[in-house]
Every structure is written in structure tokens, then in C-alpha cells.
Amino acid sequence: MSTKITILGSGAMATACSILLAEHDDQEVAIWARNPTFAEQIQSTRENKRLLPGVRLPDKVQVTADLAQALDGASFLVAAIPTQFLRSTLNEIRGYLTLNRPVVSVIKGLENETFQRPSEIITEALGSRAVVALSGPSHAEEIARRLPATVVAASGDLGLARQVQKMFNTERFRVYTNLDLIGVEMAAALKNVIAIAAGISDGLGFGDNAKSALMTRGLVEMTRFGTRFGAEASTFTGLAGMGDLITTCVSPYGRNRSVGERLGKGETLDQILATMAAVAEGVATAKSVFEVSEQEGIEMPITSEVYRVLFERKSPAAATHSLMLRPLRAE
């Protein structure tokens, strides 16, 4: 018997997930796209030309703007909607989401107003239901082209995590299970802020030594912050933490790193955001994390300087100066 999986969202990661899921003969896959014109374009051309040009969708993947049609017979949902639009989208369509289907979240961010993680937004908007976070070093551009990648499926329900592991695992996409849902979601969001800092370093031409230091000390910040809110420290040295941090900080596909690089080269945030086709989650996350770290007294020097560059127009050079001249201490 086949299992139908419906993906909410039509971005690059949604498209990449559809390709992965369609590799299993016993899985049907549907993508729900809000925009009917965009849905028809992908359905007819079998290509997400705007975000993943040159990558063909398998014939079995159905793309539609008709939510009822997309959900018909679905056993699982995959949420692939940017964090800052997640709640409003779910509130708009929740009348169609009455069945208690488990949700797999591939979202990497935190909501500004509430500081909630994607799984918390999903359960608050849709009612109590099982949520699994699928995260790790996983750029959609590489997954869609079947380049090898490895991630984790995180849930407090190990049996459900194993179901999702089997659902997504392929010969080129390896999935581990993890019980630390909080840590995996926190790591996924926090690494984007550090990636902006790494990009700023690139934009300023500071070289490999500076970038390695930012990544290493950034991982310390991520761990310090995450464990304050119930995450396991070991999660941050695994795929969802260090693994995803490395990829996001070094890859040319990294939207957050790209934002930082352009800031380092002198562009303003408004100029950068106006020309981006996809969402850089780290911009909003930097605001959330900075505000909470100030309230909670959590030391986050890199994050604080990223926030000041993004929202207080502090120059990247001045932010670097502030970091380098902090009081000396033991590692």
C-alpha cells in the first residue's frame, strides 16, 4: 500500500524534498503551492525554474494550488514554509488540516514575535499533533541533484522519527534519528546568524583564519544559548549543529552567508533583501536571539554584533573591531 505525503510550500527545499520522497516506489508526493500560476508552471514544465533551474521533477510528483486536492489521501505533511510566514499560512489553511496527520518540518528559524520554534508554531496553529524536525547540512541545490547528504530526523517519539527516517532515506540521502527536537530546531536557526557573520568576514576579505574563529566561537554561542532553553549540548556537535554550520558558512548556496558577504562589501540590508529571490532566515533570527539573549543575560558577542550591523547600521569593520578587542579570557 502506498503512502501519500503532501508538502506545504513550493520553495527550493520543498522541491528537493519532493524529489527525495518520490524515489520510493511506495510513496505518492504532492506539492501545494499558494500561487496558482506558479503551481501550473511547475506542473507543466516539471521544473522550479525560479529556484532550482535545470532540475526536473519526477513525473509522479503532483504540483497544485488546490489544497483539498493536494491533501486528499495524505498520511504525512511536510512543512517547508519560511518561519516568519508559517503561522499566517497555517492559520489561513488550517480548515483543510483537520486530520491529525504528523508534520515533518524542514524549516530553519525562530518566530520574531513569540520566539517559538517551528514545531511549536505548528502545534499552536493546528492543534496538538506529532512533529518531526528534519535538519542538517542540506542545501536544496545539492539534494535536488542527488549529491550525497546526511541529516537527522528529530522527535521525542523515536518510533515516529524512525518512520520519517525510512520515508526520506535514499542511497544518496542518509538520515539518522535524534530525540532532541529542541536542540535540532535551535541549531537550525542559530547557525544562520553565525553564517551572516562568516559572510561579513568574507566580504571584508579577512581570510580563513578569521572565518574559522567565527565558526568555532559561534558554535560555542549556539550551544550556550540552546542549552539554556532545554537543548542537549551534544546536538550542537552533530549534524544539526556543527555539520549545518559548516555548510552554511562556506557554501556559495548559503543565503545567509551571501547576505553577510554583501554587507561586508558595503551594501545595505534593504538593498540586499530587495534583490533576493528566497528568504534568508538568519536576518529575522538575529533579531529574536539578540533580544532574548539581552533579556536572559546570555553572552552572545558574535550574534550581538551581527544584530548591530543588520539593524543599527553599525559598520562591519567596527563590529569586527569590537569583537577583537573584547576582554581577554580563557577559552
C-alpha positions in Angstrom: 0.0 0.0 0.0 1.4 3.4 -0.9 1.7 6.4 1.4 0.9 9.9 0.3 3.0 12.8 1.5 1.9 16.4 1.0 4.5 19.2 1.0 3.2 22.6 2.1 5.3 25.2 0.2 6.9 25.4 -3.2 10.4 26.8 -2.5 13.8 25.1 -3.2 13.7 22.8 -0.2 10.1 21.8 -0.9 11.1 20.9 -4.4 14.2 19.0 -3.2 12.1 17.1 -0.7 9.6 16.0 -3.4 12.5 14.6 -5.4 13.8 12.6 -2.4 10.4 11.3 -1.4 9.5 10.3 -4.9 12.4 7.9 -5.1 10.4 5.4 -3.0 8.0 3.4 -5.2 5.5 3.1 -2.4 5.2 6.9 -1.8 3.0 9.4 -3.6 4.0 13.0 -3.4 2.1 16.3 -3.8 3.4 19.9 -3.6 0.9 22.6 -2.5 1.9 26.0 -4.0 -0.1 29.0 -2.9 0.2 30.8 -6.3 -1.9 29.0 -9.0 0.2 30.4 -11.8 3.4 29.2 -10.2 1.9 25.8 -9.5 0.8 25.4 -13.1 4.2 26.4 -14.3 6.0 23.8 -12.2 3.4 21.1 -13.0 3.5 21.7 -16.8 7.3 22.2 -17.2 8.3 19.8 -14.4 10.8 22.3 -13.2 11.0 25.0 -10.5 12.7 27.5 -12.9 12.9 30.3 -10.4 14.7 28.5 -7.6 16.1 25.2 -9.0 16.6 25.7 -12.7 17.7 22.7 -14.6 16.3 20.2 -12.1 13.5 18.0 -13.3 10.7 16.9 -11.0 9.8 13.2 -11.2 6.6 12.6 -13.2 4.9 11.2 -10.1 5.1 14.5 -8.2 1.8 16.4 -8.4 2.0 20.2 -8.0 -1.2 22.1 -7.4 -2.6 25.3 -5.8 -5.8 23.3 -4.9 -5.1 22.4 -1.2 -8.0 20.0 -0.9 -6.6 18.1 -3.9 -3.1 18.1 -2.5 -4.3 16.8 0.8 -6.6 14.1 -0.4 -5.4 10.8 1.0 -2.3 12.2 2.6 -0.8 10.5 5.6 2.0 12.9 6.3 2.6 16.7 5.8 6.0 18.3 5.2 6.1 21.9 6.2 8.5 23.9 4.0 7.3 27.5 4.7 9.7 30.2 6.0 9.3 30.8 9.7 8.1 34.3 9.5 5.2 33.2 7.2 4.5 29.9 8.8 1.8 30.9 11.4 -0.2 33.1 9.0 -0.2 30.5 6.3 -1.3 27.7 8.7 -4.0 29.9 10.1 -5.2 30.6 6.6 -5.4 26.9 5.6 -6.0 25.1 8.9 -9.6 24.5 8.0 -8.3 21.9 5.5 -5.8 20.4 8.0 -8.3 18.9 10.5 -7.0 15.4 10.3 -4.3 14.7 12.8 -1.5 14.0 10.3 2.1 14.1 11.6 4.1 17.0 10.3 7.8 16.9 9.1 9.3 20.4 9.5 12.3 21.3 7.3 12.1 24.9 8.5 15.1 26.6 10.0 14.3 29.7 12.0 12.5 31.2 15.1 9.4 33.4 15.1 10.2 37.0 16.0 7.2 38.0 18.0 7.0 34.8 20.1 10.5 33.3 19.9 8.7 30.0 19.1 10.4 27.2 17.2 8.6 25.8 14.0 7.3 22.7 15.9 5.7 25.0 18.5 4.1 27.2 15.8 2.7 24.2 14.0 1.1 22.6 17.1 -0.2 26.0 18.3 -1.8 26.8 14.9 -3.0 23.3 14.1 -3.6 21.8 17.5 -1.7 19.1 19.2 0.0 16.7 16.8 3.3 14.9 16.2 6.1 17.0 14.7 9.5 15.8 13.4 12.3 18.2 12.6 14.4 17.1 9.6 17.6 19.1 9.6 21.3 19.1 9.0 23.8 20.2 6.2 21.3 20.0 3.3 21.3 22.7 0.7 18.4 22.1 -1.7 20.6 22.8 -4.7 22.7 19.7 -3.9 20.0 17.4 -2.7 17.9 18.0 -5.8 20.9 17.0 -7.9 21.3 13.8 -5.9 24.6 14.8 -4.3 25.3 12.8 -1.1 24.0 14.4 2.1 23.3 13.3 5.7 20.7 14.8 8.2 18.8 13.9 11.3 15.1 13.3 12.0 14.4 14.6 15.5 11.4 13.9 17.6 10.6 12.9 21.2 8.8 10.0 19.7 11.5 7.6 18.5 9.1 5.4 16.6 7.9 8.4 14.5 11.4 9.6 13.9 12.2 6.2 12.5 9.2 6.4 10.2 10.4 9.7 8.8 14.0 8.3 8.6 12.7 5.5 6.4 10.5 7.9 4.4 13.3 10.2 3.4 16.3 7.9 3.3 17.8 7.1 -0.1 21.1 5.8 -1.4 22.3 9.4 -1.6 20.5 10.9 1.4 21.2 9.3 4.7 19.0 10.0 7.7 19.9 9.5 11.4 17.4 9.7 14.3 17.7 12.1 17.2 15.5 12.6 20.3 16.5 16.3 20.9 13.8 18.2 19.0 14.6 21.4 20.8 18.3 21.2 20.1 17.9 20.3 16.4 15.5 23.2 15.8 17.6 25.7 17.9 20.8 24.7 16.0 19.0 25.0 12.6 18.0 28.6 13.5 21.1 29.8 15.3 23.6 28.7 12.7 22.1 31.1 10.2 23.2 34.1 12.4 26.7 32.8 12.5 26.7 32.3 8.8 25.9 36.0 8.3 29.0 36.8 10.4 31.1 34.4 8.3 29.8 36.1 5.2 30.7 39.5 6.6 34.2 38.2 7.1 34.3 37.0 3.5 33.1 40.4 2.3 35.8 42.2 4.2 38.4 39.8 2.8 39.6 38.6 6.2 40.6 35.1 5.1 40.3 31.6 6.5 41.7 32.2 10.0 39.1 34.7 10.8 36.3 32.6 9.4 37.4 29.5 11.4 37.4 31.5 14.6 33.9 32.9 13.9 32.6 29.4 13.2 34.3 27.9 16.3 33.3 30.6 18.7 29.9 30.8 17.0 29.3 27.2 17.8 30.0 28.0 21.5 27.4 30.7 21.4 24.9 28.4 19.8 25.5 25.7 22.4 25.3 28.2 25.3 22.0 29.6 24.0 20.4 26.3 23.1 21.2 24.6 26.4 19.6 27.5 28.3 16.3 26.6 26.7 16.5 22.8 27.2 18.6 21.6 24.3 21.3 18.9 24.7 24.8 20.2 24.3 25.8 17.1 22.2 23.3 18.1 19.5 25.4 21.1 18.6 28.5 19.0 17.8 26.4 16.8 15.5 24.9 17.1 12.0 22.2 19.6 13.0 24.8 21.8 14.8 28.4 21.8 13.6 27.5 20.0 10.4 24.9 22.5 9.2 27.0 25.4 10.5 30.0 24.4 8.3 27.9 24.1 5.2 26.0 27.3 5.7 29.2 29.3 6.4 31.2 28.0 3.4 28.8 27.2 0.6 28.1 29.6 -2.3 24.4 28.4 -2.0 24.2 29.8 1.6 21.7 32.7 1.5 22.7 33.9 5.0 26.4 33.8 4.2 25.6 35.7 1.0 23.7 38.4 3.0 26.8 38.8 5.2 29.2 38.9 2.3 27.2 41.7 0.6 27.1 43.6 3.9 30.8 43.3 4.2 31.2 44.7 0.7 29.2 47.8 1.6 25.6 47.1 0.6 22.8 48.0 3.0 20.4 45.4 4.3 17.5 47.0 2.4 19.4 46.8 -0.9 20.2 43.1 -0.3 16.7 42.0 0.7 15.2 43.8 -2.2 17.1 41.7 -4.7 16.8 38.2 -3.0 14.5 35.6 -4.6 14.4 33.5 -1.4 14.3 34.2 2.3 17.4 34.5 4.5 16.1 33.2 7.8 19.1 34.5 9.8 18.1 38.1 9.4 14.9 37.7 11.4 16.5 35.1 13.7 19.3 37.6 14.7 16.7 40.0 16.0 14.9 37.3 18.0 18.1 35.8 19.5 19.7 39.2 20.3 16.6 40.4 22.2 16.2 37.1 24.1 19.9 37.0 25.0 19.7 40.5 26.3 16.7 39.7 28.5 18.2 36.4 29.8 21.7 37.7 30.2 23.2 35.1 27.8 26.6 36.1 26.5 26.4 36.2 22.6 29.1 38.6 21.3 29.1 37.5 17.7 25.3 37.5 17.5 25.1 40.9 19.1 27.5 42.4 16.6 25.5 40.8 13.7 22.4 42.4 15.1 24.0 45.8 15.3 25.2 45.6 11.7 21.8 44.5 10.5 19.6 46.7 12.5 21.6 49.6 14.0 23.7 50.2 10.8 27.0 49.6 12.6 29.7 49.1 10.1 31.1 45.6 9.6 34.6 46.9 10.2 33.6 48.5 13.6 31.8 45.3 14.6 35.0 43.3 13.9 36.9 45.8 16.0 34.5 45.3 18.9 34.9 41.6 18.8 38.7 41.6 18.5 39.1 44.0 21.4 36.9 42.2 23.9 38.5 41.5 27.3 40.9 38.6 27.3 39.8 35.3 28.8 40.3 31.6 28.8 38.7 29.5 26.1 
